[in-house]
Amino acid sequence: MTISNLSGALPGSRGRFIAWLRKVPAWPIALFSAAIAIVYAPNVIHVFGIHTDYENLLTRSPYFFHPESGHLFAVARPVAALFTNVTMAPVRSLADYRWTRLFSILTVCVLGTQMIRNCVLLLRVRVRDAAALAIAVFVIPAFTYSNLVAAAWAPHLLTPLIAFTAYAVLGRSNLFAVPLGIVAARRDYVALYRQVPAYCAAPAVWGAAIVFQVALYDYPPSALIVTVFPIIGILFSQAPRPHRTLIAFRDIGFVGANLVLYFVSVKLIYLPIVRLFITPEIDSRAARQSAFVARLAKSYEFHLDTRIGDIVGRLGNLIKVAGDLWFVPQTRFYLVVGAALALAMLAAKATASPATMRAGSATPPYVESIARLDWRRWNSEGAIAFYVLTACFVVAGSPMLAAAGGFITYRTIAMSTAVAAIAFIFATRGIIETLAGAVAGKAFGGKAADGAMGLIVLAAVISAFYTNYVTMKLA
């Protein structure tokens, strides 16, 4: 079966799929919006300045472009350069930041709605899981900065909005990706070689690529928020295993190909043109005297760091910082995340049934979700989950791992932090499900796991609220 005749072969299924797309309840969106409003309430109730708020007030531009637009154009962020001043233009005093922060909170609510719809409609994730995961992602520390700083709206909030739109467009091609999975399962690589170009030629695929390129030209680290979808699909989707595996690898391939396209287009097309009009303002003497300035200067040149030792060192720091950031006390919490994943994998191996040990078998929906971490063969479900988790984590942090001028901060590794949060939630949920199921049966185990997942997300909401409250008190 080829992509060209697939739509005609499944008319009834396609009609049911389109009807199913319209079924998204309102309560998870309301729950998400309420959680976000509570978390960021201190930033609105009491207006205060933070980071560069006072400087932005003094140097604000009455014209279309923000004073830093030249810098943004120079580092290949033209979309951010065009829209950064949108939220700063109406600001006349410190009190006006209340309205920009309200606008940012509303933007986050729209982002949460997009994420929930993508998870439920495109990945077939349960509604309650989609709501919990969306809340966990958008209460990480990076989004506190995005809500507080008016000038951060374009790179940190508009970018995910565009990226989620790109993923929604890509999701329209899910049905047409089925032949890729069929020929891959048959190991018919000649047919796969022919099917891949046909799939990429689908309007939904290249249309999504164009939209995603816009997001990358806004702010690459924030555009990589789409890396949460492959890991969510592998761990939480109720779709059959072959389908969710196919979509996860398709998503990773889509993001990876677009990153390569972005880098090549910046180096060969964008920067040569921009350099004709904008010259980066870097003090060469300061760059020679300061390692920090020298490293910052490399961001204008888009150099890749090919030294393996440096990349491995950054990866180790990325694992530590991303594991720490999403949950209070934010000190050595990466050890807790790693321990939860290790325990979950041991529990999966100990409780695996003969059916789930066979490669290619389907995992029963959620009653045995821990089995998705059972790693007995290179192509077992646990192995695939590990491959996807590792790929998503590394790709999400790739702007800092591979770039010679990359810096690991809470703002630049937000998406790696989100991937770590999702993995921790699933691992903890699976452990509770296994323990409770062993004591009182599978039905009770599922309910206990849902309750544990809710408590984890509630704790994350409380810790994020406390962070914002303390920031307000100290400002």
LOLO-667042 format. One record per residue (C-alpha): residue in one letter; x, y, z; residue number from 1. Coordinates in Angstrom, 3 decimals, decimal comma. Each point is the difference from the previous one (the first is absolute). Layout:
<fikes>
 aa     east    north       up   i
  A        X        Y        Z NUM
...
</fikes>
This chain:
<fikes>
 aa     east    north       up   i
  M    0,000    0,000    0,000   1
  T    1,357    3,394   -0,966   2
  I   -0,679    3,477    1,267   3
  S   -1,809    0,948   -3,168   4
  N   -2,723   -2,625    0,374   5
  L   -0,239   -0,126    3,795   6
  S   -2,707    2,645    0,308   7
  G   -2,206   -1,876   -2,416   8
  A    0,534   -3,300    1,791   9
  L   -1,250    1,221    3,377  10
  P   -2,908    2,386   -0,622  11
  G   -2,013   -1,108    3,004  12
  S    2,955    0,138    2,386  13
  R    0,947    3,432   -1,257  14
  G   -3,535    1,289    0,534  15
  R   -0,079   -1,361    3,537  16
  F    3,441    1,484    0,652  17
  I   -1,103    3,455   -1,126  18
  A   -3,117   -0,243    2,186  19
  W    2,136   -1,095    2,950  20
  L    2,268    3,031   -0,464  21
  R   -2,799    2,294    1,095  22
  K   -0,452   -1,725    3,367  23
  V    2,084    1,829    2,560  24
  P   -1,728    0,830    3,295  25
  A    0,304    3,461    1,502  26
  W    0,831   -1,035    3,570  27
  P    3,730   -0,767   -0,548  28
  I    0,464    3,407   -1,615  29
  A   -1,810    1,656    2,917  30
  L    2,108   -1,991    2,487  31
  F    3,208    0,986   -1,760  32
  S   -0,997    3,670   -0,146  33
  A   -0,885   -0,004    3,706  34
  A    3,347   -1,569    0,929  35
  I    1,934    2,530   -2,098  36
  A   -1,983    2,913    1,446  37
  I    0,825   -1,163    3,528  38
  V    3,690   -0,594   -0,709  39
  Y    0,605    3,419   -1,554  40
  A   -2,443    2,009    2,130  41
  P    2,764    1,614    2,140  42
  N    1,462    1,582   -3,135  43
  V   -3,270    1,798   -0,715  44
  I   -1,316    0,801    3,470  45
  H    3,178    1,829    0,920  46
  V    1,846    1,734   -2,834  47
  F    3,769    0,050    0,329  48
  G    3,021    0,338   -2,249  49
  I    2,383   -2,848   -0,696  50
  H    2,961   -0,655   -2,298  51
  T    0,018    2,795   -2,593  52
  D   -3,461    1,453    0,679  53
  Y    1,317    3,388    1,158  54
  E    2,555    0,150   -2,804  55
  N   -2,707   -0,782   -2,562  56
  L   -2,102    2,841    1,369  57
  L    2,869    2,457   -0,397  58
  T    1,097   -1,200   -3,435  59
  R   -3,383   -0,917   -1,487  60
  S   -0,480    0,925   -3,605  61
  P   -3,080    1,932   -1,213  62
  Y    0,472   -1,589   -3,410  63
  F   -0,783   -3,468   -1,319  64
  F    3,337   -1,624    0,798  65
  H    1,348   -0,758    3,457  66
  P    3,453    1,460    0,832  67
  E    1,425   -3,544   -0,033  68
  S   -1,452   -0,860   -3,414  69
  G    3,370    0,478   -1,677  70
  H    1,559   -2,580    2,304  71
  L   -2,869   -2,424   -0,638  72
  F    0,353    0,367   -3,753  73
  A    3,747   -0,631    0,335  74
  V   -0,473   -3,297    1,866  75
  A   -2,597   -1,366   -2,466  76
  R   -3,136    0,790    1,986  77
  P   -1,830    2,280   -2,434  78
  V   -3,485   -0,992    1,178  79
  A    0,886    0,991    3,566  80
  A    1,490    3,229   -1,337  81
  L   -3,290    0,823   -1,723  82
  F   -2,298   -0,746    2,947  83
  T    2,027    0,725    3,159  84
  N   -1,281    3,562    0,181  85
  V   -3,658   -1,071   -0,258  86
  T   -0,287   -0,441    3,753  87
  M    2,307    2,899    0,859  88
  A   -1,655    2,668   -2,181  89
  P   -2,976    0,671    2,337  90
  V    2,150    0,051    3,160  91
  R    0,427    3,503    1,463  92
  S    0,634   -0,761    3,676  93
  L    0,766   -2,882    2,322  94
  A   -3,717   -0,458    0,729  95
  D   -0,604   -0,776   -3,674  96
  Y    1,913   -3,251    0,380  97
  R   -3,118   -1,425    1,662  98
  W   -1,754    0,001   -3,380  99
  T    2,919   -1,512   -1,879 100
  R    0,153   -2,782    2,599 101
  L   -3,730   -0,615   -0,306 102
  F    0,480   -0,222   -3,748 103
  S    2,816   -2,507    0,503 104
  I   -2,175   -2,095    2,330 105
  L   -2,759   -0,049   -2,610 106
  T    2,578   -1,085   -2,574 107
  V    1,066   -2,879    2,245 108
  C   -3,656   -1,043    0,300 109
  V   -0,201   -0,127   -3,794 110
  L    3,214   -2,032   -0,078 111
  G   -1,437   -2,442    2,525 112
  T   -3,129   -0,368   -2,117 113
  Q    2,140   -0,743   -3,056 114
  M    2,062   -2,580    1,855 115
  I   -3,037   -1,769    1,455 116
  R   -1,717   -0,151   -3,387 117
  N    3,130   -1,320   -1,705 118
  C    0,444   -2,685    2,654 119
  V   -3,635   -1,122    0,025 120
  L   -0,812    0,270   -3,679 121
  L    3,273   -0,871   -1,700 122
  L    1,704   -2,297    2,533 123
  R   -3,111   -1,592    1,577 124
  V    1,045    0,859    3,546 125
  R   -2,643   -0,115    2,721 126
  V   -1,497    3,398    0,745 127
  R    1,009   -0,034    3,668 128
  D    3,585   -0,903   -0,900 129
  A    0,179    2,732   -2,639 130
  A   -1,201    2,615    2,494 131
  A    2,469   -1,148    2,678 132
  L    2,947   -0,035   -2,398 133
  A   -0,853    3,436   -1,405 134
  I   -0,074    1,454    3,508 135
  A    3,323   -1,654    0,882 136
  V    1,674    1,402   -3,122 137
  F   -1,197    3,586    0,415 138
  V    0,889    0,432    3,675 139
  I    3,736   -0,556   -0,500 140
  P    2,173    3,012    0,966 141
  A    0,637    1,180   -3,551 142
  F   -3,646    0,951   -0,432 143
  T    0,149    2,125    3,135 144
  Y    2,538    2,157   -1,810 145
  S   -2,159   -0,045   -3,140 146
  N   -2,958    1,348    1,948 147
  L    1,926    2,585    1,984 148
  V    2,052    1,680   -2,714 149
  A   -2,034    1,803   -2,641 150
  A    2,743   -0,179   -2,624 151
  A    0,154   -3,794    0,403 152
  W   -3,465   -0,561   -1,473 153
  A    1,132   -0,263   -3,622 154
  P    2,909   -2,458    0,417 155
  H   -1,351   -2,023    2,922 156
  L   -3,773   -0,126   -0,514 157
  L   -0,671    0,842   -3,630 158
  T    2,528   -2,639   -1,088 159
  P   -1,790   -2,927    1,717 160
  L   -3,269    1,308   -1,440 161
  I    1,446   -0,288   -3,511 162
  A    1,652   -3,357    0,743 163
  F   -3,235   -1,525    1,339 164
  T   -1,772    1,235   -3,120 165
  A    2,651   -1,718   -2,120 166
  Y   -0,555   -3,263    1,889 167
  A   -3,766    0,263   -0,463 168
  V    0,565    0,390   -3,745 169
  L    2,410   -2,953    0,006 170
  G   -2,600   -2,072    1,841 171
  R   -2,250    0,143   -3,046 172
  S    2,467   -2,344   -1,700 173
  N   -0,129   -2,691    2,711 174
  L   -2,265   -2,176   -2,121 175
  F    2,346    0,277   -2,962 176
  A    2,959   -1,096    2,129 177
  V   -1,495   -3,485    0,394 178
  P    1,615   -1,393   -3,194 179
  L    3,401    1,024    1,362 180
  G   -0,580   -2,192    3,037 181
  I   -1,198   -2,901   -2,148 182
  V    3,037   -0,066   -2,289 183
  A    2,359    0,610    2,948 184
  A   -1,482   -2,984    1,857 185
  R    0,561   -2,128   -3,098 186
  R    3,573    1,331   -0,252 187
  D   -0,679    0,883   -3,596 188
  Y    2,520    2,815   -0,174 189
  V   -0,395    0,530   -3,739 190
  A   -3,703    0,696    0,465 191
  L    0,784    2,137    3,047 192
  Y    2,438    2,036   -2,083 193
  R   -2,836    0,686   -2,433 194
  Q   -2,658    0,675    2,626 195
  V    1,945    2,585    2,000 196
  P    0,185    2,582   -2,838 197
  A   -3,676   -0,609   -0,784 198
  Y   -0,911    0,605    3,633 199
  C    2,153    3,135    0,235 200
  A   -1,732    1,341   -3,097 201
  A   -3,351   -0,047    1,786 202
  P   -1,276    3,581    0,533 203
  A   -0,409   -0,567    3,747 204
  V    3,659   -0,996    0,354 205
  W    1,695    2,781   -1,940 206
  G   -2,572    2,487    1,288 207
  A    0,884   -0,981    3,566 208
  A    3,692    0,333   -0,874 209
  I   -0,506    3,565   -1,210 210
  V   -1,880    0,964    3,165 211
  F    2,615   -1,683    2,181 212
  Q    2,794    1,877   -1,772 213
  V   -1,754    3,233    0,992 214
  A    0,101   -1,193    3,624 215
  L    3,710   -0,832   -0,263 216
  Y    0,717    3,445   -1,422 217
  D   -1,761    1,434    3,049 218
  Y    1,872   -1,821    2,789 219
  P    1,333   -3,565   -0,573 220
  P    0,026   -1,198    3,649 221
  S   -3,699    0,870    0,403 222
  A   -0,922   -1,436   -3,423 223
  L    1,261   -3,379    1,196 224
  I   -2,953   -0,271    2,365 225
  V   -1,406   -2,421   -2,588 226
  T    2,497   -2,587    1,308 227
  V   -2,438   -0,678    2,839 228
  F   -2,442   -1,650   -2,408 229
  P    2,078   -3,071   -0,985 230
  I    0,674   -0,930    3,626 231
  I   -3,619    0,665    0,979 232
  G   -1,147   -2,203   -2,867 233
  I    2,329   -2,862    0,926 234
  L   -0,809    0,080    3,721 235
  F   -3,613    1,167    0,223 236
  S   -1,721   -0,687   -3,325 237
  Q   -2,762   -2,595   -0,103 238
  A    0,635   -0,681   -3,674 239
  P    1,418   -3,414   -0,984 240
  R    3,730   -0,344    0,513 241
  P    0,978   -0,048   -3,716 242
  H   -1,931    3,210   -0,660 243
  R    1,323    1,984    2,946 244
  T    3,543   -1,183   -0,770 245
  L   -0,360    1,080   -3,620 246
  I   -1,322    3,446    0,937 247
  A    2,731    0,509    2,625 248
  F    2,805   -0,781   -2,447 249
  R   -1,721    2,079   -2,668 250
  D   -0,130    2,966    2,393 251
  I    3,681   -0,341    0,934 252
  G    0,960   -0,231   -3,656 253
  F   -2,111    3,047   -0,794 254
  V    1,637    2,102    2,722 255
  G    3,506   -1,210   -0,841 256
  A   -0,383    0,687   -3,721 257
  N   -1,336    3,478    0,695 258
  L    2,892    0,779    2,345 259
  V    2,459   -0,941   -2,738 260
  L   -1,943    2,081   -2,517 261
  Y   -0,037    2,946    2,409 262
  F    3,752   -0,139    0,633 263
  V    0,888   -0,349   -3,686 264
  S   -2,359    2,795   -1,046 265
  V    1,375    2,318    2,690 266
  K    3,629   -0,647   -0,923 267
  L   -0,363    0,062   -3,772 268
  I   -2,875    2,418   -0,599 269
  Y   -1,132    2,033    2,994 270
  L    3,277    1,156    1,571 271
  P    1,724    0,993   -3,261 272
  I   -2,965    2,211   -0,852 273
  V   -0,413    1,501    3,478 274
  R    3,731    0,722    0,287 275
  L   -0,395    2,429   -2,900 276
  F   -2,166    2,214    2,203 277
  I    0,807   -0,863    3,627 278
  T    3,447   -0,406    1,533 279
  P    0,141   -1,703    3,426 280
  E    1,279    2,352    2,693 281
  I    2,655   -2,098    1,720 282
  D    3,033    1,560    1,661 283
  S    2,901   -2,074   -1,358 284
  R    2,264    1,093    2,840 285
  A   -2,575   -1,038    2,611 286
  A   -0,465   -3,300   -1,826 287
  R    3,724   -0,710    0,303 288
  Q    0,022    0,833    3,719 289
  S   -3,242   -1,710    1,018 290
  A   -0,945   -3,604   -0,734 291
  F   -3,668    0,912    0,548 292
  V    0,058    2,780   -2,620 293
  A    1,948   -2,223   -2,397 294
  R   -2,603   -2,718    0,349 295
  L   -2,799    2,522   -0,427 296
  A    1,603    1,226   -3,218 297
  K   -0,269   -3,496   -1,468 298
  S   -3,793    0,231    0,169 299
  Y    0,178    2,634   -2,737 300
  E    1,949   -2,375   -2,221 301
  F   -2,128   -3,143    0,522 302
  H    3,018   -2,208    0,563 303
  L   -0,476   -3,605    1,070 304
  D    2,052   -1,457    2,830 305
  T    1,373   -3,282   -1,363 306
  R    2,129   -0,851    3,037 307
  I   -1,466   -3,189    1,433 308
  G    1,311    0,674    3,496 309
  D   -1,744    3,371    0,187 310
  I   -3,267   -1,452   -1,309 311
  V    0,085   -2,874    2,504 312
  G    0,743    2,436    2,820 313
  R   -2,917    2,206   -1,021 314
  L   -2,249   -3,046   -0,229 315
  G    0,875   -0,942    3,575 316
  N   -0,799    3,527    1,163 317
  L   -3,194   -0,038   -2,048 318
  I   -1,171   -3,194    1,715 319
  K    0,705    1,415    3,449 320
  V   -1,551    3,423   -0,557 321
  A   -3,072   -1,246   -1,898 322
  G   -0,658   -2,655    2,646 323
  D    0,330    2,572    2,787 324
  L   -1,966    2,925   -1,392 325
  W   -3,562   -1,155   -0,326 326
  F   -0,608   -0,824    3,646 327
  V    0,812    1,627    3,340 328
  P    2,503   -0,137    1,744 329
  Q    1,854    0,065   -3,373 330
  T    3,089   -1,506    1,621 331
  R    1,148   -3,479   -1,031 332
  F   -3,532   -0,829   -1,086 333
  Y    1,486   -1,549   -3,137 334
  L    1,031   -2,895    2,246 335
  V   -3,650   -0,503    0,933 336
  V   -1,005    0,076   -3,666 337
  G    2,681   -2,547   -0,886 338
  A   -0,944   -2,238    2,938 339
  A   -3,685    0,094   -1,013 340
  L    0,836   -1,029   -3,563 341
  A    2,296   -2,808    1,199 342
  L   -2,621   -1,331    2,435 343
  A   -2,686    0,174   -2,661 344
  M    2,144   -2,007   -2,411 345
  L    0,704   -2,611    2,681 346
  A   -3,713   -0,204    0,812 347
  A   -0,803   -0,382   -3,697 348
  K    2,486   -2,843   -0,338 349
  A   -1,259   -1,738    3,139 350
  T   -3,673    0,186   -0,909 351
  A    0,228   -0,562   -3,772 352
  S   -2,294   -2,720   -1,301 353
  P    0,999   -2,363   -2,831 354
  A   -2,275    1,960   -2,342 355
  T    1,785    3,276    0,604 356
  M    3,415   -1,681   -0,268 357
  R   -0,578   -0,737   -3,679 358
  A    1,226    2,727   -2,294 359
  G   -2,833    1,528   -1,928 360
  S   -2,728   -0,859    2,480 361
  A   -2,462    2,672    1,040 362
  T   -0,078    1,262    3,573 363
  P   -3,442   -0,130    1,643 364
  P   -1,310    3,574    0,398 365
  Y    1,372    1,498    3,176 366
  V   -0,737   -2,850    2,375 367
  E    3,519   -1,214   -0,742 368
  S    1,566    3,291   -1,040 369
  I    3,185   -0,810    1,936 370
  A    0,651   -2,734   -2,566 371
  R    0,917    2,734   -2,465 372
  L    3,335    0,252    1,814 373
  D    0,791   -3,737   -0,175 374
  W    3,331   -0,274   -1,805 375
  R    0,873   -3,584   -0,947 376
  R    1,022    0,381   -3,642 377
  W    1,370    2,770   -2,161 378
  N   -3,428    0,396   -1,622 379
  S   -2,156   -0,577    3,074 380
  E   -2,409    2,640    1,186 381
  G    2,275    1,150    2,807 382
  A    2,939    0,338   -2,382 383
  I   -2,076    2,081   -2,400 384
  A   -1,179    2,209    2,883 385
  F    3,626    0,528    1,010 386
  Y    1,038    0,873   -3,558 387
  V   -2,841    2,505   -0,340 388
  L    0,590    1,535    3,440 389
  T    3,724    0,409   -0,658 390
  A   -0,562    1,443   -3,465 391
  C   -2,624    2,473    1,235 392
  F    2,170    1,120    2,909 393
  V    3,103    0,484   -2,159 394
  V   -1,853    1,686   -2,872 395
  A   -1,775    2,333    2,444 396
  G    3,389    1,059    1,361 397
  S    1,851   -0,050   -3,331 398
  P    0,222    3,826   -0,330 399
  M    2,145   -0,039    3,143 400
  L    1,804   -3,306   -0,594 401
  A    1,196    0,621   -3,551 402
  A    0,284    3,787   -0,192 403
  A    3,415    1,458    0,767 404
  G   -1,705    2,988    1,634 405
  G   -2,665   -1,940    1,913 406
  F   -0,647    0,578    3,707 407
  I   -1,882   -2,385    2,291 408
  T   -2,453    2,081    2,019 409
  Y   -3,540   -0,553    1,240 410
  R   -1,299    1,995   -2,993 411
  T    1,968   -1,795   -2,725 412
  I   -0,671   -3,593    1,114 413
  A   -3,707    0,367    0,770 414
  M   -1,003   -2,763   -2,401 415
  S    2,527   -2,483    1,355 416
  T   -1,428    0,776    3,426 417
  A   -3,502   -0,728   -1,339 418
  V    1,154   -3,364   -1,397 419
  A    1,547   -0,895    3,374 420
  A   -3,239    0,957    1,760 421
  I   -2,094   -2,203   -2,291 422
  A    2,339   -2,965    0,499 423
  F   -0,073    0,421    3,787 424
  I   -3,797    0,207    0,071 425
  F   -0,358   -3,190   -2,055 426
  A    2,579   -1,903    2,044 427
  T   -1,565    0,990    3,326 428
  R   -3,460   -0,766   -1,318 429
  G    1,144   -3,438   -1,144 430
  I    1,617   -0,842    3,346 431
  I   -3,149    0,927    1,930 432
  E   -2,149   -1,920   -2,479 433
  T    2,143   -3,099    0,414 434
  L    0,078    0,111    3,798 435
  A   -3,693    0,781    0,430 436
  G   -0,955   -2,545   -2,649 437
  A    1,971   -2,723    1,749 438
  V   -1,839    0,726    3,249 439
  A   -3,579    0,673   -1,111 440
  G   -0,235   -0,945   -3,680 441
  K    0,495    1,713   -3,329 442
  A   -3,127    2,155    0,175 443
  F    1,067    1,542    3,294 444
  G    3,560    0,300   -1,279 445
  G   -1,170    2,157   -2,904 446
  K   -2,005    2,271    2,308 447
  A    2,888    0,300    2,451 448
  A    2,356    0,868   -2,861 449
  D   -2,352    2,721   -1,237 450
  G   -0,180    1,390    3,520 451
  A    3,794   -0,037    0,341 452
  M    0,362    1,772   -3,330 453
  G   -2,464    2,660    1,137 454
  L    1,901    0,495    3,253 455
  I    3,315    0,403   -1,828 456
  V   -1,453    2,650   -2,295 457
  L   -1,670    1,712    2,965 458
  A    3,343    0,085    1,805 459
  A    1,603    1,505   -3,113 460
  V   -2,719    2,676   -0,113 461
  I    0,509    0,834    3,666 462
  S    3,789    0,191   -0,392 463
  A   -0,349    2,234   -3,082 464
  F   -2,433    2,251    1,879 465
  Y    2,422    0,181    2,924 466
  T    2,843    0,931   -2,375 467
  N   -2,041    2,843   -1,462 468
  Y   -1,114    1,117    3,455 469
  V    3,569    0,102    1,313 470
  T    1,103    1,884   -3,123 471
  M   -2,740    2,559    0,678 472
  K    1,058    0,383    3,646 473
  L    3,671    0,409   -0,843 474
  A   -0,503    2,389   -2,927 475
</fikes>
